[in-house]
Amino acid sequence: MTKLQVFLSWLCSFVLGKEKPNIVLVVADDLGYSDVNWNNKAINTTPFMEKISESKNAARLVNSYSTHRCSPSRAALLSGIYPFRYGLGKAAIKSLHLPIGIDPELELLPSIVKKSGYSTHLVGKWHLGQSEPNFHPLNRGFDSFYGFMGAEMDYKKHTLGNIPVLQNQNEIIHRGRVYSTFDFTNKTDEILSSNKDDPKFIYLSYNAPHVPVSAPKFLVEQMREEYRNKIPDNGDFWREKFDVEHSGDDTDTTGSADEDSGSGAEEDKGPFTDELLTYHAAIRAIDMGMKQLISKAKSLKRETIFIFTSDNGAITWFNWSWTSGQRERTGCNYPYKGIKSDLTEGGTKVPTFVYSTKRKFAKRKFTDLIHFVDWFPTIVKLTGQNVSTELKEKMDGISAEWIFKGRKKPKAKNIRRNFIYGVKHEFIGEEWVILYSLRYGVWKYQNYAKTYRHFSCPLFEPDWLLRYKLQNLPDEYKERFENNTVDYPVKYNEIDFDQTTLFNMKNDPFEIKNLMEEPSKFHLKLVKVIRKWMQAELDKNTPLPLTGNNVEDAPKLLAALYEPQSYQNYMLQTGRFKNDTICQYFGTQRTESCWDSIIQGLNFTETALQEDYKAMESAYNLGGASKRKIRRLTKTFPYCQDWRKSAGLETDYKTKIN
């Protein structure tokens, strides 16, 4: 495409069209870098998105980064500010356990774009707090909300455990056994089709392929047949995978999610387990949704821009847990190192592309660095606004609007050279230690060391670019890469606080050679410059994590406070659950069928604080093991510190940067 053609395409979009575009921000949940066709030619999860992202109306962003966990990534996306600056940078929010949420003082993306005349809609997962109205999406700039507040929900039952969590606006509803990915797609389709006079910003936040993974049975069987049919085209590679024939149930073509989809098969079918097929089918459902929505958008007069990405890397094992006996390999970040939760490339580098129904892009692939915080100013600019001076001073994001203006390269001020992968506070002994990972030009630096693995995938064939990188690496590097690759769950070693990590990401994209093991004078000098830059970033604002030291400590604390009560009883007592009426919905219409049910609480901060503090006092006064447990578990949760002060316990711990 010539420069003149690119300019004319942009001119048509912005001058002749005159209308502001619809913007659909689509975020998959725990989708790995190599869980999509265009990064992994051995799979067939995303045939539509692969094709559409190769079109002249699309561009892939091959160096796009999120953060390492759900809540931090979503906070970064909607605020344009690194989440460690307001206490959400370490871990996911345990929404039903902790009375916390994203800072109510932050002005989030939907509030900004409304100033340009946009209606704003959230469909799917929120996961930024639910314990009080100040945290709720409808009070954070969204005009409508259809989805769920927490980390996960059953794809078919729309429950967390046995507690209903699906919401329409502020009402918990019963939707029937409708597969959530299809439901969220249909809701987004409905929003796009409605009130065509106003531009729309839709944040479509799928829960797939997050645990507990499930998929409609017909899709699982469809994936099985598609992979079986690859045998003639791929010879021994695929024939080897299907060395054992499958004998399963009849295909269900109803489109409902099969409760048994994803249960392990007794026979050995190589990598083509039911778990892998279920995982791939869950991703295929997203692909089908994107096809439906782009088809709808093409029928509209108004331009619609889609941004597709993932909140972090994959977890690599089906319904994963270190203690679970179920460890079938599914998710794929390979050849990048690590998994979700890690500040590695595999934990944070995510598949991303943009698409427009009207405009064309200068290139099919952009290799420029893009971070999640950059989507905030980019989307604001796409709505026709400039980011205010006051907000710009707080913001970490850099606008990538230039990509949508038909440019091949950004201006100097819009080049992202550095970014922070994440900041993690670790409570060690009796003090907080700040650990961080950052990108500084071609360099990646971490102020700690830890041995992370490259986890291989059941099916993997790199695209040409990755294949080129792998094939042209030095032999010694390849050997180290292969020696660090495993195909089974393995726990990492402990953090080494005495060692730091430095990689040259241009020469070492897979984080193999830590240059700080035998640093040169140049590397030592470089690290001093990097640490000085990072210290300035940390000095701006680095509060302790609202989520505490360990994501699993919150349920442990409540169990310790309220034992021997049952989980349901103390959740009701503290307002985290409540008895209420729930009504059946058919599509978007409420029916007259209603009944009493225990549902999740949506306004429990005050009650939880009151009851938890009473329970802390009672358990602490018992003395002995109970006293020691409460004293230990309350140390790292900010919401517990007022009680600790009243009990005369230490609250002022030292903080140091490793």
N, C-alpha and C positions, 0 to 999 in steps of 0.2 A: 504494500500500500504506500503510495507516495505521500509526502508531507501535505500536499494540497488536498488529497482525498481525505486524509485524517482531519485536517482543519475544517473542510466542508461538512464532514460527518458531525464534528463537534458543534459547528455553527447551526446545523439543522436542529440539533437537540436543544440548544439553548436559546436560539433566536427565533427560528420558525415555529418551534413547538410552543414556546412561551410558558408552558405549564411546568410546575414543579413536579419532579418524578415521585412516584410511589417508591418506597424503600423497604425491602424485606430482608431483614438480617436473620439468617438461618444458622443456628448453632446446634450441631450434633453433640452428643454427650459421651465422652470417652472414646471417640473415634480416632484410631491410630493413623499415623502418617501413611502406612502401607496397607490400610484397610480399604483403600479405594483403587479402582482400576488403573487410574493414570499413574499411580506410583508403584503398582504391583501387577504385572501383566499375567500372573498365574491365577488371579481370582476374577470373579465376575459379579461383584457386589453393586457396582455403580455404572452400568452400561450407558444409561441416559446422560448422567452428569459427565462421564468421560467424553461423550460425543459433543454435548452442548458446550463444554468448556474448551473444546478445540475450535469452536466456530469464531467467525470474525467479530461476533458480538460479545465475546468473553475473553478472559485472561486468567491464567493461573499464577498464583503468587507462591513461588517455591521456597521462599525463606520467610514464612509467616509463623509467628510465635504467639502462644498464649502464655499463661502461667501454668503451674503444676497441679492445681486442684480446682474443683468446681466453683466454690464460692469466691476464691480470689480472682479467678478468671472472669467471672460474671461481674464482679465489682469493678475490675479494671475496664471491662468493656463499656459499662454504663456510666462510669465516672470520668474516664480519661486520665485517672490518677492511679499510680501504683498502689495496690491495696494495703501494703505494709504501712503506708502513711496514716491509715486510720484503723489499724488493728485487725485487718482481715487478710493479711498476707501469708499466714502460716498454714491454715487448714480449712477444711470445709466446716460450715456451721452445722452443728447438731440442732436442727431447728426446733424439734420438740423437746429438747432437753435444756438448752441454754436460752435465757431471756436476753438475747442480744440480736443485733442486726446491723445493716449498713448505716453509717452515720446519717442521721436525719438532716444534718446541716448541709450535706452535699447536694448540689443541684445535679440531678441525673439527666441523661440524654433525652428521655421522652419529654421532660419539662422544657428543655431548650428547644427542641424541634417544634413543639406546640406554638412557640412564638412566631413560627413561619406559617402558621395556618394549617398545620398537620393534625389529623386525628392520630392517636397513638394507641397501640394494641399489643398486649403480651399474650401469646398462646404457648402454653407448655410450662416449662420448669422455671421457677423463680430462684429459690435457694439463697436469699439474702436477708432472711429473718422473717419471723411470723408472730412473735410473742406480743406485739402491740401494733396498733394501727399505723404509727409512724414508720414502721418498716414495710407496710403492705404496698404492693405495686400500684393500687388505685390511689394511694396517697403519695406516690413518688413519680407522678407524671403520666401514668397510663390511664386512658379513658376506658379501656375494657381489659378484663383479665379472664382468661379461660385456661385453667391448668392446675398446677399444684405448687405448694409453697416450699416443700422440702427437697431432700437429696434424691429421692427415688420413689417410684410407686409401681405396683403391679400393672403390667401393660394391659391386662384384660379386666381385672377386678377393680382397678383404680383405688387400691388401698395400700397402706403401709402396714404390713402385718395384716390385721383384720380391721383396721381403722380406716374409714373412708376419708380420702384426701382431695378428690377432684373438686374444683371450684368453678362456679360461674359467677363472676363478680365476687361478692363477699359471701356467697352461699355455697355450702358443701352440698353436692348433689350426687344422685345415683344415676349413672348413665347407661347401665346395662353392660353387657359383655361386648363392648366395642373396642377393638384394638386401638391403643392410644395413638400410635403414629398416624393411622388413617383418620382418626378423630381430629387430631390437631391439624392435619392437612386440610380436612374438610372445613374446619372452622376458619382457617386462614383464607381458603377459597371464598368462603361466604363474605369475609371482611373485604377482600379485594373487589368483590362483585357489588358491594353496597355503596350507596351514596357516592357516585362517581364524580361529584362536583369538587370534592376535597381530596387533597393528596393524603396518603396514608403512610405512617411508619409502623411496620409490623415486626416485632421481635418474636420470631418463631423458634422456640427453644425445645427441640425434641428431647425426649428422655432416652432414646435409643442411641447407641447400643449399651447403655448403662445397665448394671445389674438391677433387678433379677431379669436376665435376658430371656425373652420369649418371642415367638413369631407365629403368624398364622400357619397352620399345617400345610396348606396348599403351597405357600411360599417355600417352606422347607423342602417339600417334595420337588418343587420346580427347580430349586438350586441343585438338588441331587441329580436331576435329569440333565441339567445344563452342564454340570461337571462331567457326568458320564459321557455326554455327547462330545466332549472335547477330545476324547481318546483318539478318534481318527486323525485329528489335526495335530496332535502333539505326541503321538507315538508312545515310546516306552515311558516317558515321564509321567503321563497321565494313567497309562495302563497299570503302572506300578502302584499308583494310588488306589486303584479300584481292584486290588488283588483278591478281595473278598466281596461277593455280591451281597447287596442289601435285601433283606426280606422284611418289609415293614407293613404298617397298616395301610388301608386304602386311602387314597388322596382325598383330603377335605377341601372342597372348592368353595366353601361358603365365605371365606375371608375372615372367619373368626380365629382368634388365637387359640391354639391347641394347648391345653394344660400340660400335655405330655411332651410337647415339642421341646427338644433340648435335653431330655432324659437320656442317660447313657445307654448305648447299645451293648449287648453282651459280647458280640463278635468284634474281631479286630478288622477295621476297614482302613488301616493306615490313617492318614490325616482326615479322611472324610467321615468323621464322627458325627453323630446327630448334634452334638454341641457346636461343632464348627459350622454345620449347615444352618443351625438355628441362628447363630451369631451373624452369619452372612445374610440370612433371610431378613433379620432385623434391620440390617443396613440397606438391603434391597428395598424394604418398605419406605425408607427415606428417599431413595432414588425415585421410586414411583411417585412419592409426594412432590418431589421437585418437578417431575415431568408434568404432573397435574397443574401445579401452580404456574409454571412458566407458560404452559399452554393457555391457561386462563389469562395471564398477563399479556400475552401476545394479542388477545382479542380486544384489549382495552385501547382506547385512543391515547390515554396518558402513558408516558414512558414508565416502566417499572425496572428498578435496579435491584438485583439480588446479590447479596454477599453471603457466601457459604463458607463455614469454618467449623472447628471443633474446640471445645473448652480446654482440652489437654490430651495427652497421649492415651493409648489404650492400656488396660491392665493385663492383657495378654493371656489370662486364663479364664475359663468360663465360670461366671459367678464366683469370682476369686476370693479366697481367704487363705492366709498362711496355714491356718489350722484345719482347713477343709480337706476332706478326702477327695473332693472333686477338683481335678487339676488338668482337665483337657485344654490344650492350647487353642486359642481362638484369636484374640486381638493381635495386631501386628504393627510394631514401630520399627522393625528391622529395615535397614541395617544400622539404625540409630540406637544408641545405648539407653537402657533404662525403660521405665514404665511410668504411668501416672503416679504422681506424688514426688517424682524425682526431678531435680533441677538439671536434668540432662537433656540432650537433644530429643531422645525418645519420649521424654515426659512432657515436652513443651513445644516441639515442632509439629505443626498441624496442617492437614490438607486444606487448602483455601483456594477459592476462585471467585471471580466476580462476573456478572452477566447483566446485560441491558437489552431490553426489547427494542431499543431505538438506536443507540449510539454504537460505534465501533471503537476498538482499542488498537493502539499502535503496535502492540506485540501480543503474541499468544502466551508468552511466559515472561514474568518479571522476577529477577533474582534479588531485587532490593530488599533490605530488611524491613519487615513490618511487624509491629508488636500490637497486642490487643488494645493497649491504651490509645493507639493511633486511630482506631475506628471512630472514636468519639468526635474528634475535630473533623475527620473526613466526612462523616455523615452530616454534621452541622453545616459544613460548607456546601454539601450537595443539596441542602434544603434552601440555600440562598442566603444564609447568615454568615457573619464573621463571629468568631469566638471573642467574647468581650475581653478587654484588657485585664480586668479583675480575675476572670476565670483562667485566662492564659497564664497568669502568674502562678496559679496553683497546679496547672495541668502538666502532665508528663507526656501526653500524646502529641504527635507531629502529624499534620494532615497529609494524607496520601491522595488528596483530591486530584492531583496532577495525573494520576493513572486514568481517571475518568474524563480528563480533558484531551485525551488523545496524544499525550506526550510519551516519549520513550524513556526520558530521564527526568528526575526532579531538579528543581532549582536548588542551589546550594543550601538555602535555609530549610528546605524540606527533605534533606537527606538524613535518614536515620543511621547514625554511625555507632551509637552506643545504646544499650538498654540493660535493664535489670531483670534477670530471670525471676528472681525472688529473694526474699529475706526471711529467714527462719530463726526465731528465737528458740534456743534449747535451754531448758532448766537443768543445769549441771551442778550437783552438790547443793549449794545454797545461793547460787547466783544465776542470772540469765546471761547466756552467751549468744551474741548475734552472729549468725552464719549467713553468708550471701553468695550468690552466683551472678555474674554479670558478663556482658559482651562489651568489648572496647575495641572498636574497629574489627580487625580479623582475629583478635585475641579473646579467649574466654578464660575468665579468672574466677576461682572459688577460694575463699579464705579458710578452707578445710580440705581434707582429702577423704575419699571413700571409694571402695572398689565396687563399681557398678558393672553389671553384665550386659552383653548384647544377647537378647533373647530371640532365638530364631523363630520362624513362623511355620505352621503346617504347610502352607503354600506360599512360595515367594519366587518371583522372577522380576528383577528390577527393570524399571524403564530404561531407555537408552542412556539417559544422563547419569543415573546411578550406576549402571553397568560400566559406563566409561570410567567413572571415578574409581570403582572397585578394580577394574582390570588394569588401570594405569598406576596403581599404587606400588611402591617398592616391595620386593619379595619379603623382606624382614617385617614390614608393616603388615602385609597380608597374613603372615604367620601369627603375629601378635593378635590381629583381629580375630582370626579363626580360633585361637586358644582362649580368647575371652568370650566366645559365643557358646551358649548352652541352650538346650531345648527342654529344660525342666525347671520347675520353681526352685530358686535358691535364695536364701537370705543373704543380705549384704553383710560385710564386716562392719564393725563399729566405726564411728567417725574418728578420724585422726586429727586432733586439734593442733598437733605440732607440725603438720605438713600442709602445704597449700597446693593448689592445682592451677596450671596454666597450659592451655592448648592453643595452637595456631590453627584456627578453623579453616583456613584456606588450604593448608597442607595436610591437616589432620581432622577432616570433617566428622570422623566417627569417635573422637575423643580417646585415642589409644595411648599417645605418648605424652605423659605429664612432664613438661619441660622444667618443672621445679624440683624434680628428683635429682637432676644434675644441671642446675641453672648456670648460664653464662653470665658475664658481667652485664651484657645488654638486657637479659631477662630480669635480673635483679633490679636494674635501674628502671625498666619498664613497669615492674610491679609496684615500685614506689609511686610512680605517676598514677597508676590505676587506683591504688589504695587511697591516694589523696583525693582523686575524683569521687570515689565512692564515699569517703568520709564526709565530703560536702553534701552528698545526697542524703546520707543518714542524719546529718545535722538538721535538715529541714524539718523532719517530723518522723519519729520512729517509736510509736507507743508500743507497749506490750501487747501480745496477741489476745484479742477478746475470746478466742476459742481455747485458750489454755495451752498447756505444753503438749498434750497428746489428745488426738481426736476421740480416742476411746475412753478418756478419763471422765467425761461428762456422765454417761450412763453408769459408770462405776461409782461415781460420787452419789448419784441419786439412790442407787441400790444400797449403798452403805448408810445413807441417811434414813431410809425408810424401811430397812429390813426389820421384821420379817414380813411386812406387807407385800401383797402381790403387786406386780408392775402396774396393772390396770387400776388398782385402788389408789396408789400414790400419784399416778398421773391424773386421775380424777380429782383427788384431794388438792393438788397444786394448780388445777386449772389447765394443765397441759392437754388433758382430754376433757370433754364435757358431754353431758347427756343433752340431746337436742332432737329436733325433727329433721328428717332427711326426705327429700321428694325425688321421685323418678322424673327424668327428663327424656323426651323423645326428640332427638336432634337438639334444637335450641329452645324447644317449647316445654315448659313445665306442665306436668300432668297433675291430676288430682290424687294420684297414688302417693301417699306420704306415710311415714312410720317413725317410731322412736328409735334412736340409734346413738351409740357412743361415737363421737367424731373428734377430730383434732381441735384443740383450742387455738384461737386466733387473737386472744387478748389476755395473756396470762402473766405478764411481767410482774405486776403488783402482787398477785396471789402467790406466784412461785417464790418471789423474794421473801414474802412474809412466812410462808410455810417452810421453805428451805432453811431460813435462819432459825426458826423454832426447832426444826429437826437437828440442825447443827449443834445448837445449844444443848439439846437433850442428849444426843449421842456423845458429845464431848464430855458432858458431866457424868457419863457412865464410867469414865476412866478406863484404864487398862488398854486393851487392844482397840476398842472402839474409839477412845480418845486419840490414840496414835494414828489410826486410819483417817479420821476426820481432819486432824491437824495436817496430815500429809496431802490428802486429796484436795483440800481447799487452798493450798499454797499458790497455785498457778492460775486460778480463775479470777479475773478482775471483778466479776460480779460477787465474789465471796469476800472481798477485802474489807468491806464495812463490818461484816460480822467478825472477822478476825481481829479487827481493831477493838471491837467491843469486848472480845474475849482476851484481850491483852497479848495476842499473838503477833509475831513479826509480819509486817507487810512491806517493808522497804528493803527490797533485795537489790544487791549491786547488779549492774549491767555492764558487760564488757564486750568489746569487739575483738574477735579472735585475730 
